[in-house]
Amino acid sequence: MTQRNDLSSMPGHLIRRLNQRSTAVFHERMKAAPVELTSVQYAALDVLSQNPGIDQAKLAALIAYDRATIGEVVKRLVQKGLVARQVNEEDRRARSLSLTEAGEAARAEVAPLVAELQPDILCGLTEEERAQFIALARKVVDS
């Protein structure tokens, strides 16, 4: 007799469910934000704030997304006036990315909301348990 796998004990299933929860919490809380952003768009703004002038490949690597997805994310952020693309002086085929003034203002306005929603993603856990979860998740991601 084979043992039936219980979805509630499968890491992949739980990670997918947690991702759904994270996305839903982010989306719901961003309704109050002064600018409409997805979690990936916010991550891009945050990384560009810390790394002005990087190209799309570096941006994709820093936020762990594929280059095609990042291309669409950057395109939308450029259309919103939050990111500027310039020809890279060192490699004329590449484009350097930087935040516009509006992009920096949007990131600064949204950052507190993003920080405030983080505990809601892991509601049901104590502060200590959230810290443990983050440490363990980071360990898996970094391995």
Backbone hydrogen bonds in HBPLUS format (Angstrom, degrees):
<---DONOR---> <-ACCEPTOR-->    atom                        ^
c    i                          cat <-CA-CA->   ^        H-A-AA   ^      H-
h    n   atom  resd res      DA  || num        DHA   H-A  angle D-A-AA Bond
n    s   type  num  typ     dist DA aas  dist angle  dist       angle   num
A0009-SER N   A0006-ASP O   2.90 MM   3  5.66 166.2  1.92 125.6 129.5     1
A0010-MET N   A0007-LEU O   3.02 MM   3  5.15 170.0  2.03 113.4 116.2     2
A0014-LEU N   A0010-MET O   3.02 MM   4  6.29 167.9  2.03 161.4 165.2     3
A0015-ILE N   A0011-PRO O   2.78 MM   4  5.92 158.5  1.82 156.7 162.8     4
A0016-ARG N   A0012-GLY O   2.99 MM   4  6.15 156.4  2.05 143.2 149.6     5
A0017-ARG N   A0013-HIS O   2.93 MM   4  6.22 159.8  1.98 150.1 155.7     6
A0018-LEU N   A0014-LEU O   2.83 MM   4  6.02 156.0  1.89 146.6 153.6     7
A0019-ASN N   A0015-ILE O   2.83 MM   4  6.04 150.4  1.92 145.2 153.5     8
A0020-GLN N   A0016-ARG O   2.95 MM   4  6.27 151.8  2.03 145.6 153.3     9
A0021-ARG N   A0017-ARG O   2.94 MM   4  6.26 156.0  2.00 146.6 153.2    10
A0022-SER N   A0018-LEU O   2.80 MM   4  6.04 163.5  1.83 151.8 156.3    11
A0023-THR N   A0019-ASN O   2.91 MM   4  6.07 165.5  1.93 151.5 155.1    12
A0024-ALA N   A0020-GLN O   2.94 MM   4  6.12 160.8  1.97 148.8 154.3    13
A0025-VAL N   A0021-ARG O   2.87 MM   4  6.07 166.6  1.89 158.2 161.5    14
A0026-PHE N   A0022-SER O   2.93 MM   4  6.07 167.6  1.95 151.1 155.1    15
A0027-HIS N   A0023-THR O   2.88 MM   4  5.99 169.8  1.89 150.8 154.2    16
A0028-GLU N   A0024-ALA O   2.92 MM   4  6.02 166.1  1.94 150.0 154.1    17
A0029-ARG N   A0025-VAL O   2.96 MM   4  6.08 168.7  1.97 154.9 158.0    18
A0030-MET N   A0026-PHE O   2.92 MM   4  5.99 145.5  2.04 150.8 160.3    19
A0031-LYS N   A0028-GLU O   3.29 MM   3  5.60 156.3  2.35 103.7 110.7    20
A0032-ALA N   A0029-ARG O   3.34 MM   3  6.06 160.7  2.38 114.1 118.0    21
A0033-ALA N   A0030-MET O   2.96 MM   3  4.89 156.1  2.02 102.0 109.9    22
A0042-TYR N   A0038-THR O   2.92 MM   4  6.21 159.2  1.96 152.2 157.9    23
A0043-ALA N   A0039-SER O   2.96 MM   4  6.15 158.5  2.01 142.5 148.6    24
A0044-ALA N   A0040-VAL O   2.91 MM   4  6.16 154.9  1.98 147.2 153.8    25
A0045-LEU N   A0041-GLN O   2.97 MM   4  6.27 161.0  2.00 150.9 155.4    26
A0046-ASP N   A0042-TYR O   2.87 MM   4  6.11 162.8  1.90 156.1 161.1    27
A0047-VAL N   A0043-ALA O   2.91 MM   4  6.10 165.0  1.93 152.3 156.0    28
A0048-LEU N   A0044-ALA O   2.89 MM   4  6.03 162.6  1.92 151.1 156.5    29
A0049-SER N   A0045-LEU O   2.89 MM   4  6.02 142.7  2.03 142.9 153.0    30
A0050-GLN N   A0046-ASP O   3.25 MM   4  6.55 145.4  2.38 140.8 148.9    31
A0050-GLN N   A0047-VAL O   3.12 MM   3  5.20 123.2  2.46  95.7 109.6    32
A0051-ASN N   A0047-VAL O   2.81 MM   4  5.92 128.1  2.08 141.8 157.7    33
A0053-GLY N   A0097-LEU O   2.72 MM  44  4.91 147.7  1.82 157.2 160.0    34
A0097-LEU N   A0054-ILE O   2.77 MM  43  5.60 152.7  1.85 151.0 157.9    35
A0059-LEU N   A0055-ASP O   2.98 MM   4  6.25 159.6  2.02 152.8 159.4    36
A0060-ALA N   A0056-GLN O   2.81 MM   4  5.99 162.2  1.85 150.5 154.9    37
A0061-ALA N   A0057-ALA O   3.03 MM   4  6.26 156.7  2.08 143.8 150.0    38
A0062-LEU N   A0058-LYS O   2.92 MM   4  6.14 158.3  1.96 151.2 156.9    39
A0063-ILE N   A0059-LEU O   3.11 MM   4  6.37 144.0  2.25 151.0 159.2    40
A0064-ALA N   A0060-ALA O   2.88 MM   4  5.69 105.5  2.44 137.3 153.9    41
A0065-TYR N   A0060-ALA O   3.00 MM   5  5.00 162.7  2.03 139.4 144.7    42
A0064-ALA N   A0061-ALA O   3.35 MM   3  4.96 156.8  2.41  94.1 100.8    43
A0070-ILE N   A0066-ASP O   3.07 MM   4  6.37 164.5  2.10 155.1 159.8    44
A0071-GLY N   A0067-ARG O   2.87 MM   4  6.05 147.0  1.98 143.8 152.9    45
A0072-GLU N   A0068-ALA O   3.26 MM   4  6.64 152.2  2.34 146.2 151.5    46
A0073-VAL N   A0069-THR O   2.95 MM   4  6.27 156.6  2.00 150.2 157.7    47
A0074-VAL N   A0070-ILE O   2.79 MM   4  5.95 170.5  1.80 157.5 159.0    48
A0075-LYS N   A0071-GLY O   2.99 MM   4  6.10 156.3  2.04 140.0 147.3    49
A0076-ARG N   A0072-GLU O   3.01 MM   4  6.26 159.9  2.05 148.7 152.7    50
A0077-LEU N   A0073-VAL O   2.97 MM   4  6.27 156.1  2.03 149.3 156.5    51
A0078-VAL N   A0074-VAL O   2.82 MM   4  6.03 152.9  1.89 155.4 162.5    52
A0079-GLN N   A0075-LYS O   2.96 MM   4  6.22 158.8  2.01 146.9 152.8    53
A0080-LYS N   A0076-ARG O   2.95 MM   4  6.20 142.1  2.09 142.1 152.2    54
A0082-LEU N   A0077-LEU O   2.89 MM   5  5.31 154.7  1.96 169.5 163.0    55
A0081-GLY N   A0078-VAL O   2.93 MM   3  5.02 152.4  2.00 103.8 112.8    56
A0100-THR N   A0082-LEU O   3.03 MM  18  5.29 167.2  2.05 121.9 124.2    57
A0084-ALA N   A0098-SER O   2.77 MM  14  5.41 166.3  1.79 163.5 168.1    58
A0098-SER N   A0084-ALA O   3.05 MM  14  5.41 148.7  2.15 150.6 157.1    59
A0086-GLN N   A0096-SER O   2.89 MM  10  5.14 157.7  1.94 145.5 152.8    60
A0096-SER N   A0086-GLN O   2.63 MM  10  5.14 149.3  1.72 157.1 161.9    61
A0088-ASN N   A0094-ALA O   3.01 MM   6  5.47 170.8  2.02 139.2 136.8    62
A0094-ALA N   A0091-ASP O   2.87 MM   3  5.54 149.3  1.96 123.1 131.7    63
A0104-GLU N   A0100-THR O   2.91 MM   4  6.23 158.8  1.96 154.1 158.2    64
A0105-ALA N   A0101-GLU O   2.94 MM   4  6.15 159.3  1.99 148.0 154.1    65
A0106-ALA N   A0102-ALA O   2.87 MM   4  6.02 157.1  1.92 144.3 150.7    66
A0107-ARG N   A0103-GLY O   2.95 MM   4  6.11 163.3  1.98 147.7 152.2    67
A0108-ALA N   A0104-GLU O   2.97 MM   4  6.09 162.6  2.00 147.4 152.3    68
A0109-GLU N   A0105-ALA O   2.92 MM   4  6.11 151.5  2.00 146.5 154.4    69
A0110-VAL N   A0106-ALA O   2.94 MM   4  6.05 155.1  2.01 151.4 157.7    70
A0111-ALA N   A0107-ARG O   2.89 MM   4  5.82 148.8  1.99 150.0 157.4    71
A0113-LEU N   A0110-VAL O   2.94 MM   3  5.28 117.6  2.33 110.1 126.0    72
A0114-VAL N   A0110-VAL O   2.98 MM   4  6.28 157.3  2.04 158.6 166.0    73
A0115-ALA N   A0111-ALA O   2.95 MM   4  6.18 158.5  2.00 152.4 158.4    74
A0116-GLU N   A0112-PRO O   2.90 MM   4  6.08 155.3  1.96 145.6 152.5    75
A0117-LEU N   A0113-LEU O   3.06 MM   4  6.26 140.6  2.22 144.2 153.3    76
A0120-ASP N   A0117-LEU O   2.98 MM   3  5.27 125.7  2.28 106.7 121.5    77
A0121-ILE N   A0118-GLN O   3.12 MM   3  5.44 139.2  2.29 107.2 117.6    78
A0122-LEU N   A0119-PRO O   3.16 MM   3  5.34 126.1  2.46  99.1 111.8    79
A0123-CYS N   A0120-ASP O   3.36 MM   3  4.80 153.7  2.43 103.3  98.7    80
A0125-LEU N   A0122-LEU O   3.15 MM   3  6.00 146.9  2.27 141.4 145.7    81
A0130-ARG N   A0126-THR O   2.85 MM   4  6.12 155.8  1.91 153.4 160.0    82
A0131-ALA N   A0127-GLU O   3.03 MM   4  6.30 156.5  2.09 145.7 151.6    83
A0132-GLN N   A0128-GLU O   2.97 MM   4  6.28 153.9  2.04 146.3 153.7    84
A0133-PHE N   A0129-GLU O   2.79 MM   4  6.01 160.6  1.83 150.8 156.5    85
A0134-ILE N   A0130-ARG O   2.90 MM   4  6.10 165.9  1.92 152.6 156.0    86
A0135-ALA N   A0131-ALA O   2.97 MM   4  6.16 160.7  2.01 145.8 151.3    87
A0136-LEU N   A0132-GLN O   2.87 MM   4  6.10 162.3  1.91 154.5 159.2    88
A0137-ALA N   A0133-PHE O   2.78 MM   4  5.97 165.2  1.80 157.2 161.8    89
A0138-ARG N   A0134-ILE O   2.86 MM   4  5.94 161.6  1.89 149.3 154.6    90
A0139-LYS N   A0135-ALA O   3.03 MM   4  6.18 150.6  2.11 140.1 148.0    91
A0140-VAL N   A0136-LEU O   3.05 MM   4  6.37 156.4  2.11 150.3 155.5    92
A0141-VAL N   A0137-ALA O   2.93 MM   4  6.16 169.4  1.94 155.9 158.8    93
A0142-ASP N   A0138-ARG O   2.84 MM   4  5.91 155.9  1.90 149.6 156.2    94
A0143-SER N   A0140-VAL O   3.21 MM   3  5.32 148.3  2.32 100.3 109.6    95
